[in-house]
Amino acid sequence: MNGFDLIIFDCDGVLVDSEIIAAEVESALLTEAGYPIGVEEMGERFAGMTWRNILLQIEREASIPLSASLLDKSEKLLDARLASDVKGIPGVEFAVSRLPMKRCICSNSSTKRLEMMLTKVGLKPLFAPNIFSAKDLGPDRAKPKPDIFLHGASQMGVAPDKTIVVEDSVHGVHAARAAGMRVIGFTGASHSYPAHADKLTDAGAETVISRMNDLPGVVAALAAWEQVF
């Protein structure tokens, strides 16, 4: 696998099955606030975005003023649900054990939430201390901007063109491609929907997998292929 020196994992929907929980909490809050939206639509449209950016986008689209209190309310409700219900994605330990390059996590979630989820599902030792949150970079640095991926690669001492990313969201794929990195899409979490793989491919993922056990073989194959950006 000489083609890559670093693999970056998103966390939500890639390492932990948390996006479905977020979609359930956030769709209920939005529906209560006067913007009816189902769990599947929530996951399809907004997976990978911060809650703040979701609220801003809905306000722009629907001209519905959404209370600032929804920010804190969602965080508290979601943290409680994740602490009790979040599970790891099957096959992560297998995949990581067969990937020889450096690895890290780059996520829009807060450092505190990342540590809680990864500790709960037993994955933190596989990645610590190389767990990076876009929230730590400052305001407006979250995906779909490339900042967190560029930060992660810099911290790991690897050039973007020697980096491959595993992402479950269109916004995350856009961020990785904007960073000059190659991308594998992942559709193995509970929030996946029928057109998920097609949307990830359209966004720039070179291939899409639905089982983490398939990751090492796919990375090896992509490492042998030249990619011109």
Sequence and secondary structure as in RCSB ss.txt:
>XXXX:A:sequence
MNGFDLIIFDCDGVLVDSEIIAAEVESALLTEAGYPIGVEEMGERFAGMTWRNILLQIEREASIPLSASLLDKSE
KLLDARLASDVKGIPGVEFAVSRLPMKRCICSNSSTKRLEMMLTKVGLKPLFAPNIFSAKDLGPDRAKPKPDIFL
HGASQMGVAPDKTIVVEDSVHGVHAARAAGMRVIGFTGASHSYPAHADKLTDAGAETVISRMNDLPGVVAALAAW
EQVF
>XXXX:A:secstr
 TT SEEEE SBTTTB  HHHHHHHHHHHHHHTT    HHHHHHHHTTS HHHHHHHHHHHH     THHHHHHH
HHHHHHHHHH  B TTHHHHHHT  SEEEEEESS HHHHHHHHHHHT HHHHTT EEEGGGG TT  TTSSHHHH
HHHHHHT  GGGEEEEESSHHHHHHHHHTT EEEEE  STT  TTHHHHHHHHT SEEES GGGHHHHHHHHHTS
    
